[in-house]
Amino acid sequence: MPTLEQIQAKLKKLQAQEELLIAKRNQSILNQIRKLMATHGLTTADIEAHGSTPAKRRGRPAGSLAKSKAGQPVKAKTASNGKLPAKYRDPKTGATWSGWARPPLWIKGVKDRSKFLIDGSAATDITTNASRKTSSLKSVNAGAKNAKAKRATAKKIVRKSSAIKTGNAVAKTSANGSADLLAV
């Protein structure tokens, strides 16, 4: 059985052979490269100039500014503002969430999120909800007014068409110059 010293000596001999084979292979590859460079008239400067071109990236370069219709640069909101301020905080871990995008697991199933609000956000949340309610009421009122106006217009059209069918229609010119048919 070989001793440890014999195995280590054999290992050193094999490593030296490995280095020699690698050096021979590298030399043959370098000779091929030199031959190709001489054939095509290339220099190392040509290789350096064309060899390190970065891959083209899609989109606008990072940090560049968008142009408005007037041609003036406009800062992008995401690039200048960064993250949104935290609105909710997990009391156990201290993790925060801005209230936008997908909610994290610690608040996902919670119905009343007010207990997770960060101080100062509660007042903002109340005013935001109040303004949402008033704007929704305004839109409901506007929708009701629009519906009433549509019904009144439909009634007028029905009256006019029935007056025309019966032959009891009278043309009346209004102040703006348009002619209206009235049932007699």
C-alpha positions in Angstrom: 0.0 0.0 0.0 1.4 3.5 -1.0 2.3 5.9 1.7 0.9 9.4 2.1 4.2 10.9 0.9 4.1 8.8 -2.3 0.5 9.8 -3.0 1.4 13.5 -2.5 4.4 13.2 -4.8 2.2 11.5 -7.5 -0.4 14.3 -7.1 2.2 17.0 -7.6 3.5 15.2 -10.7 0.0 15.0 -12.1 -0.7 18.7 -11.3 2.5 19.7 -13.2 1.4 17.6 -16.2 -2.0 19.3 -16.0 -0.4 22.8 -16.1 1.8 21.8 -19.0 -1.1 20.5 -21.0 -3.1 23.7 -20.3 -0.2 25.8 -21.3 0.2 23.9 -24.6 -3.5 24.2 -25.4 -3.5 27.9 -24.6 -0.5 28.4 -26.8 -2.1 26.7 -29.7 -5.3 28.7 -29.3 -3.2 32.0 -29.2 -1.4 30.9 -32.3 -4.8 30.4 -34.1 -6.0 33.8 -32.9 -2.8 35.5 -34.2 -3.1 33.8 -37.5 -6.8 34.9 -37.9 -5.8 38.5 -36.9 -3.0 38.6 -39.4 -5.3 37.2 -42.1 -8.0 39.8 -41.5 -5.7 42.7 -40.7 -7.0 43.2 -37.1 -5.2 44.6 -34.1 -5.9 44.3 -30.4 -7.3 47.9 -30.5 -10.0 46.7 -32.9 -10.9 43.9 -30.6 -11.1 46.2 -27.6 -13.2 48.7 -29.5 -15.8 46.2 -30.7 -15.6 43.4 -28.1 -17.0 45.2 -25.1 -20.3 46.6 -26.5 -23.0 46.3 -23.8 -26.3 44.8 -24.7 -28.9 47.3 -25.8 -31.6 48.0 -23.2 -35.2 48.7 -24.0 -36.9 51.9 -23.0 -35.6 55.3 -21.8 -32.3 55.3 -20.0 -32.5 55.4 -16.2 -32.6 59.0 -14.8 -33.6 60.6 -18.1 -36.5 63.0 -18.2 -39.7 62.6 -20.3 -40.6 65.4 -22.6 -43.9 67.3 -22.3 -46.0 68.4 -25.3 -44.2 71.7 -25.2 -40.8 70.0 -25.4 -39.8 70.8 -21.9 -38.4 68.0 -19.7 -40.8 66.6 -17.1 -39.5 64.5 -14.2 -41.0 61.1 -13.9 -43.1 60.6 -10.7 -41.6 57.2 -9.9 -38.0 58.3 -10.4 -38.2 61.4 -8.3 -40.6 60.4 -5.5 -39.5 56.8 -4.8 -41.6 54.8 -2.4 -44.9 56.1 -1.1 -45.1 57.0 2.6 -46.2 54.2 5.0 -49.8 54.3 6.1 -50.1 51.0 8.0 -47.7 49.3 10.4 -47.7 45.7 11.7 -47.3 46.0 15.5 -45.7 42.6 15.8 -42.9 42.9 13.2 -42.9 46.7 12.4 -43.4 46.0 8.7 -45.2 48.9 6.9 -47.5 49.2 3.9 -48.5 52.3 1.9 -52.1 51.2 1.3 -51.5 50.8 -2.4 -51.0 47.7 -4.5 -51.5 44.2 -3.1 -51.8 44.1 0.7 -49.2 42.1 2.7 -50.3 38.9 4.4 -50.3 40.5 7.9 -53.2 42.9 6.9 -54.8 41.0 4.0 -57.7 39.3 5.8 -58.3 42.2 8.3 -61.7 44.0 7.8 -61.0 47.0 10.1 -57.6 48.3 9.2 -57.8 51.4 11.4 -56.0 49.7 14.2 -52.9 49.3 12.0 -52.9 53.0 10.9 -49.7 54.9 11.7 -50.3 58.1 13.7 -51.2 61.1 11.5 -52.6 58.8 8.8 -55.9 58.4 10.7 -56.9 62.0 10.2 -55.9 61.9 6.5 -57.9 58.7 6.1 -61.0 60.2 7.7 -60.9 63.3 5.5 -60.2 61.2 2.4 -63.2 59.0 3.2 -65.4 62.1 3.8 -64.3 63.6 0.5 -65.0 60.3 -1.2 -68.5 60.2 0.3 -69.3 63.8 -0.8 -68.0 63.2 -4.3 -70.0 60.0 -4.6 -73.1 61.8 -3.4 -72.5 64.5 -6.0 -72.1 61.9 -8.8 -75.3 60.2 -7.6 -77.2 63.6 -7.6 -75.8 64.4 -11.1 -76.8 60.9 -12.3 -80.4 61.5 -11.0 -80.5 65.0 -12.7 -79.3 63.4 -15.9 -81.9 60.7 -15.7 -84.7 63.3 -15.1 -83.5 65.3 -18.1 -83.5 62.2 -20.3 -87.0 61.3 -19.3 -88.3 64.8 -20.0 -86.7 64.7 -23.4 -88.2 61.4 -24.1 -91.7 62.7 -23.1 -91.3 65.7 -25.5 -90.3 63.4 -28.3 -93.3 61.2 -27.7 -95.7 64.2 -27.6 -94.2 65.6 -30.8 -94.4 62.3 -32.7 -98.0 61.7 -31.5 -99.0 65.3 -32.6 -97.5 64.8 -36.0 -99.4 61.5 -36.4 -102.7 63.0 -35.5 -102.1 66.1 -37.6 -102.4 68.5 -34.7 -98.9 69.9 -34.8 -98.0 73.5 -34.8 -94.5 74.8 -35.7 -93.1 77.4 -33.3 -89.8 79.2 -33.7 -87.8 79.7 -30.5 -85.5 82.6 -29.7 -82.4 80.7 -30.8 -83.9 80.1 -34.3 -84.7 76.4 -34.0 -88.2 75.2 -34.9 -90.1 73.2 -32.3 -93.3 71.2 -33.0 -96.0 71.6 -30.4 -99.0 69.4 -30.0 -102.3 71.4 -30.3 
